[in-house]
Amino acid sequence: MKKATSLSELGFDANGASSGFFRPVSDGMDSTPTSHHRRRLTKVSVIGAGNVGMAIAQTILTRDLSDEIALVDALPDKLLGEMLDLQHAPAFLPRTLRVSDTDMSVTRGSDLAIVTAGARQIPGETRLNLLQRNVALFRKIVPALAEHSPDAILLIVSNPVDVLTYVAWKLSGFPVSRVIGSGTNLDSTRFRFLLAEHLDVNAQDVNAYMVGEHGDSSVAVWSTLSVAGMPVLKSLQESHSSFGEEALEGIRRAVVDSAYEVIGLKGYTSWAIGYSVANLVSSLLRDQRRIHPVSVLAAGFHGIPDDHEVFLSLPARLGLAGVLGVADMELTDEETRRLRRSAKTLWENTQLLGL
């Protein structure tokens, strides 16, 4: 007797099986990968050769995620030094073509363009003024990327990432499925790390999400927290009287503040965001269809008004065509309230930009 190798052979209809979990991204375009995306050779461009950009580039190289990597930066000497440093290590790395330039034309034909460039905050500068300076920078970067690589996926890492992902979407003219922010992918990993350390398990076995803004108003989704498929929060609260609302908020706050702690100690963050972004690159270019909490257009989700074009992090399925679907999570009333408040904050910021 032939053994069944799939649910389809057991009589289950496979067509649209994922529709019960993910809401499709409606952008008016065919979401199936084009022949351009199916070609064997892949090219990734990293815009911004600072600490974050180079950590991302280095991790992409060591994980052999692309056949070609292009670096772009406004500082020619810094860029040349970084490229020479990488070119001196060919015997220790997979064979990858490395190119660099201050001109955006070097990114031509990219499958994925990662933007890490951004203005640094001047002491005493308002958040809005910093944001407007970053928008001015994006006006130079994003249209040029779209011109040279019209079929690319844009992955925004620059902060404030949610608002700048919205800016990149508006300036590029790309469908929403091909404009993604790194969002709370790293925040969620920090969340999992803290919980795994407490429970004495591997962080890969903890299923936990931070959603909403990558910032102060992010939402820790305690209601879906699980280890090995088992709900954890109720068990923790029953066995530890200290796991009250105040303690849960303290853990969320520790996740939000963890980047500031690193910055306070070494001056910047780099390695964790490098691994986090490389993880996203792998899911996208290798069509892994993994679920990541990344910044996507959230209008219509969890009571966010349909006419509020706001980007924030929700669990999304990623593949060669970009965002393949966004999970409609079951949240508690309190989690939903916090997510809407996070969305309102981001919406108000985007309205100040006049895009």
C-alpha positions as CSV (number, residue, x, y, z in Angstrom):
1,M,0.0,0.0,0.0
2,K,1.4,3.4,-1.0
3,K,2.1,5.7,1.9
4,A,0.7,9.2,1.7
5,T,3.4,11.9,1.4
6,S,1.2,14.9,1.6
7,L,-2.2,16.0,3.0
8,S,-3.4,16.4,-0.6
9,E,-3.0,12.6,-1.0
10,L,-5.2,12.1,2.1
11,G,-8.0,14.0,0.4
12,F,-7.4,17.5,1.8
13,D,-7.7,20.3,-0.8
14,A,-4.3,22.1,-0.8
15,N,-5.6,25.1,-2.8
16,G,-5.7,28.2,-0.7
17,A,-4.7,26.2,2.5
18,S,-2.9,29.2,3.9
19,S,-5.8,31.6,3.4
20,G,-7.1,30.7,6.9
21,F,-4.0,32.1,8.4
22,F,-2.8,34.9,6.2
23,R,-4.6,37.8,4.6
24,P,-3.2,38.3,1.0
25,V,-1.4,41.5,0.2
26,S,-3.6,43.3,-2.3
27,D,-1.4,45.6,-4.4
28,G,-3.1,45.2,-7.8
29,M,-0.2,43.2,-9.2
30,D,0.5,39.5,-9.8
31,S,2.4,38.3,-6.6
32,T,3.9,35.3,-8.3
33,P,7.7,35.5,-8.7
34,T,8.8,36.9,-12.1
35,S,11.4,35.2,-14.3
36,H,13.8,37.9,-13.0
37,H,13.4,36.6,-9.5
38,R,13.8,33.0,-10.6
39,R,17.2,33.4,-12.1
40,R,20.0,31.6,-10.3
41,L,22.4,34.6,-9.9
42,T,21.2,37.1,-7.2
43,K,22.3,40.6,-6.4
44,V,21.9,42.4,-3.1
45,S,22.7,46.1,-2.7
46,V,23.4,47.7,0.7
47,I,23.0,51.5,0.9
48,G,25.0,52.9,3.7
49,A,28.4,51.4,4.7
50,G,28.3,52.4,8.4
51,N,28.4,50.0,11.3
52,V,24.9,48.5,10.6
53,G,25.4,48.4,6.8
54,M,28.7,46.6,7.1
55,A,27.5,44.1,9.7
56,I,24.6,43.2,7.3
57,A,27.0,42.9,4.3
58,Q,29.5,40.8,6.2
59,T,26.7,38.4,7.4
60,I,25.3,38.1,3.9
61,L,28.8,37.2,2.7
62,T,29.6,34.6,5.3
63,R,26.1,33.0,4.9
64,D,26.6,32.9,1.1
65,L,23.2,34.5,0.5
66,S,24.0,36.3,-2.7
67,D,26.1,36.0,-5.8
68,E,26.9,39.7,-6.0
69,I,26.8,42.4,-3.3
70,A,27.0,46.1,-4.0
71,L,27.9,48.7,-1.4
72,V,26.9,52.4,-1.7
73,D,28.0,55.2,0.6
74,A,28.4,59.0,0.3
75,L,31.9,58.9,1.8
76,P,34.3,57.5,-0.9
77,D,37.3,56.9,1.4
78,K,35.3,55.1,4.0
79,L,33.6,53.0,1.2
80,L,36.9,52.1,-0.4
81,G,38.4,51.1,2.9
82,E,35.5,48.8,3.7
83,M,35.6,47.2,0.3
84,L,39.3,46.6,0.4
85,D,39.0,45.1,3.8
86,L,36.5,42.6,2.4
87,Q,38.4,41.9,-0.7
88,H,41.5,40.9,1.4
89,A,39.6,37.9,2.7
90,P,38.6,35.9,-0.4
91,A,40.1,32.6,0.8
92,F,37.8,32.6,3.8
93,L,34.5,33.5,2.2
94,P,32.2,32.0,-0.5
95,R,32.9,33.3,-4.0
96,T,30.8,36.5,-4.2
97,L,31.3,39.4,-6.6
98,R,31.8,42.6,-4.5
99,V,31.4,46.1,-6.1
100,S,31.1,49.5,-4.6
101,D,30.6,53.1,-5.6
102,T,29.2,56.4,-4.4
103,D,26.9,56.4,-7.5
104,M,23.6,54.5,-7.2
105,S,24.0,53.0,-10.7
106,V,26.2,50.3,-9.1
107,T,23.0,48.8,-7.7
108,R,21.6,48.2,-11.2
109,G,19.7,44.9,-11.5
110,S,19.4,44.2,-7.7
111,D,17.0,41.6,-6.5
112,L,17.1,43.2,-3.0
113,A,18.1,46.7,-2.0
114,I,18.8,47.2,1.8
115,V,18.7,50.8,3.0
116,T,20.6,51.5,6.2
117,A,21.6,55.1,5.4
118,G,20.2,57.8,7.7
119,A,20.9,61.1,9.3
120,R,22.1,61.1,12.9
121,Q,20.3,63.1,15.5
122,I,22.0,66.4,16.5
123,P,21.9,67.2,20.2
124,G,18.8,69.2,20.9
125,E,17.2,68.3,17.5
126,T,13.5,67.4,17.5
127,R,12.4,64.0,16.3
128,L,10.3,65.7,13.6
129,N,13.3,67.7,12.3
130,L,15.4,64.5,12.2
131,L,12.7,62.7,10.4
132,Q,12.4,65.5,7.8
133,R,16.2,65.3,7.2
134,N,15.9,61.5,6.6
135,V,13.0,62.1,4.2
136,A,15.2,64.5,2.3
137,L,17.9,61.8,2.1
138,F,15.4,59.2,1.0
139,R,14.3,61.5,-1.8
140,K,17.8,61.1,-3.2
141,I,18.2,57.3,-2.6
142,V,14.8,55.6,-3.2
143,P,13.9,57.0,-6.7
144,A,17.4,56.1,-7.9
145,L,17.1,52.6,-6.5
146,A,13.7,52.2,-8.2
147,E,15.1,53.4,-11.5
148,H,18.0,51.1,-11.6
149,S,16.2,48.0,-10.1
150,P,12.5,48.3,-10.9
151,D,11.9,44.7,-9.9
152,A,13.7,44.7,-6.6
153,I,12.4,44.3,-3.1
154,L,13.2,47.3,-0.9
155,L,14.2,46.4,2.7
156,I,14.4,49.4,5.0
157,V,16.5,49.3,8.1
158,S,17.1,53.0,8.7
159,N,15.3,54.5,11.7
160,P,12.6,55.4,12.5
161,V,12.0,52.3,10.4
162,D,8.2,52.3,10.2
163,V,7.8,55.8,9.0
164,L,10.8,55.6,6.6
165,T,9.3,52.3,5.1
166,Y,6.2,54.3,4.4
167,V,8.3,57.0,2.8
168,A,10.2,54.5,0.7
169,W,6.8,53.0,-0.5
170,K,5.6,56.4,-1.5
171,L,8.8,57.5,-3.2
172,S,9.4,54.2,-5.1
173,G,6.0,53.6,-6.5
174,F,6.5,49.9,-5.8
175,P,3.6,47.7,-4.7
176,V,3.3,47.2,-1.0
177,S,4.4,43.6,-1.3
178,R,7.9,44.8,-2.3
179,V,8.5,47.4,0.4
180,I,9.4,46.0,3.8
181,G,10.8,47.4,7.0
182,S,13.0,45.4,9.3
183,G,10.5,46.4,12.0
184,T,10.4,44.3,15.2
185,N,12.1,41.2,13.8
186,L,15.1,41.9,16.1
187,D,12.8,43.1,19.0
188,S,11.0,39.7,18.8
189,T,14.3,37.9,19.0
190,R,15.4,39.9,22.1
191,F,12.0,39.1,23.6
192,R,12.5,35.4,22.9
193,F,16.0,35.5,24.3
194,L,14.8,37.0,27.7
195,L,12.1,34.4,28.0
196,A,14.3,31.5,26.9
197,E,16.9,32.5,29.4
198,H,14.3,32.5,32.2
199,L,12.8,29.2,31.1
200,D,16.2,27.5,30.4
201,V,15.3,26.5,26.8
202,N,16.7,27.4,23.4
203,A,15.4,30.7,22.1
204,Q,14.5,28.9,18.8
205,D,11.9,26.9,20.7
206,V,10.2,30.0,22.0
207,N,7.4,31.4,19.9
208,A,6.9,35.1,20.9
209,Y,6.2,38.3,19.0
210,M,6.7,42.0,19.4
211,V,4.4,43.9,17.0
212,G,3.5,47.5,16.2
213,E,6.1,50.2,16.2
214,H,9.8,49.5,16.3
215,G,10.1,51.8,19.3
216,D,8.6,52.9,22.5
217,S,5.0,51.9,21.7
218,S,5.8,48.4,20.6
219,V,3.4,45.7,21.8
220,A,4.5,42.4,23.4
221,V,2.0,39.7,22.4
222,W,1.8,37.7,25.6
223,S,-1.4,35.9,24.6
224,T,0.2,33.8,21.9
225,L,3.5,33.1,23.8
226,S,4.3,29.4,23.6
227,V,7.1,26.9,24.0
228,A,7.0,23.6,22.2
229,G,3.3,24.4,21.3
230,M,2.4,24.9,25.0
231,P,0.9,28.3,26.2
232,V,3.3,29.7,28.7
233,L,1.9,32.9,30.2
234,K,-0.8,31.2,32.3
235,S,1.6,28.6,33.6
236,L,4.1,31.4,34.5
237,Q,1.5,33.4,36.3
238,E,0.3,30.4,38.3
239,S,3.8,29.3,39.3
240,H,5.3,32.8,39.8
241,S,3.2,35.3,41.7
242,S,5.7,38.0,40.4
243,F,4.4,37.7,36.8
244,G,1.8,40.4,37.1
245,E,1.0,43.2,34.8
246,E,3.8,45.4,36.2
247,A,6.3,42.6,35.6
248,L,5.1,42.0,32.1
249,E,5.5,45.7,31.3
250,G,9.0,45.6,32.8
251,I,9.9,42.8,30.4
252,R,8.5,44.7,27.4
253,R,10.4,47.8,28.5
254,A,13.6,45.8,28.8
255,V,13.2,44.6,25.2
256,V,12.6,48.2,24.0
257,D,15.5,49.5,26.0
258,S,18.0,46.8,25.1
259,A,19.3,48.6,22.0
260,Y,19.9,51.7,24.1
261,E,21.9,49.7,26.6
262,V,24.2,48.4,23.8
263,I,24.5,51.9,22.4
264,G,25.4,53.2,25.8
265,L,28.2,50.6,26.2
266,K,29.7,50.4,22.7
267,G,28.3,53.5,21.0
268,Y,26.2,51.7,18.4
269,T,24.4,48.4,17.6
270,S,25.5,46.3,14.7
271,W,25.9,42.5,15.0
272,A,22.4,41.6,16.1
273,I,20.7,43.7,13.4
274,G,23.2,42.3,10.9
275,Y,22.1,38.7,11.8
276,S,18.4,39.8,11.9
277,V,18.5,41.4,8.4
278,A,20.5,38.4,7.0
279,N,17.7,36.2,8.3
280,L,15.2,38.3,6.4
281,V,17.4,38.2,3.3
282,S,17.5,34.4,3.5
283,S,13.7,34.1,3.7
284,L,13.2,36.4,0.8
285,L,15.8,35.3,-1.7
286,R,15.6,31.6,-0.9
287,D,11.8,31.7,-1.0
288,Q,11.6,30.1,2.5
289,R,8.1,31.4,3.2
290,R,9.0,31.9,6.9
291,I,7.0,34.1,9.2
292,H,8.7,37.3,10.4
293,P,7.4,40.3,12.3
294,V,8.3,43.0,9.8
295,S,6.9,46.5,9.0
296,V,4.1,46.2,6.4
297,L,1.1,48.3,5.4
298,A,-1.3,47.6,8.3
299,A,-4.4,49.5,7.1
300,G,-7.5,47.4,7.8
301,F,-5.8,45.1,10.4
302,H,-7.0,45.0,14.0
303,G,-9.3,47.9,13.6
304,I,-6.7,50.2,12.0
305,P,-8.8,52.4,9.6
306,D,-8.6,51.4,5.9
307,D,-7.6,54.9,4.9
308,H,-4.7,55.1,7.4
309,E,-1.7,54.2,5.3
310,V,0.6,53.3,8.2
311,F,3.4,50.8,8.3
312,L,4.0,48.8,11.4
313,S,5.2,45.3,12.3
314,L,2.9,42.3,12.0
315,P,3.8,38.6,11.4
316,A,4.2,38.3,7.6
317,R,5.1,35.4,5.3
318,L,8.1,36.2,3.2
319,G,9.3,34.8,-0.1
320,L,10.8,35.6,-3.5
321,A,7.9,38.0,-4.3
322,G,8.3,39.9,-1.0
323,V,5.4,39.9,1.4
324,L,3.2,36.9,0.5
325,G,0.6,37.5,3.2
326,V,0.1,39.0,6.6
327,A,-1.2,37.0,9.6
328,D,-4.5,38.0,11.2
329,M,-3.3,37.4,14.7
330,E,-5.8,36.8,17.5
331,L,-5.1,39.5,20.1
332,T,-6.6,40.3,23.4
333,D,-8.6,43.5,23.8
334,E,-5.7,45.1,25.6
335,E,-3.2,44.0,22.9
336,T,-5.5,45.4,20.2
337,R,-5.9,48.7,22.1
338,R,-2.1,49.0,22.4
339,L,-1.6,48.2,18.7
340,R,-4.1,50.8,17.6
341,R,-2.4,53.4,19.8
342,S,0.9,52.5,18.3
343,A,-0.6,52.8,14.8
344,K,-2.1,56.2,15.7
345,T,1.3,57.5,16.8
346,L,2.9,56.4,13.5
347,W,0.0,57.7,11.5
348,E,0.3,61.2,13.0
349,N,4.0,61.2,12.2
350,T,3.4,60.3,8.6
351,Q,0.8,63.0,8.2
352,L,3.4,65.6,9.0
353,L,5.5,64.6,6.0
354,G,3.2,65.8,3.3
355,L,3.8,62.8,1.0
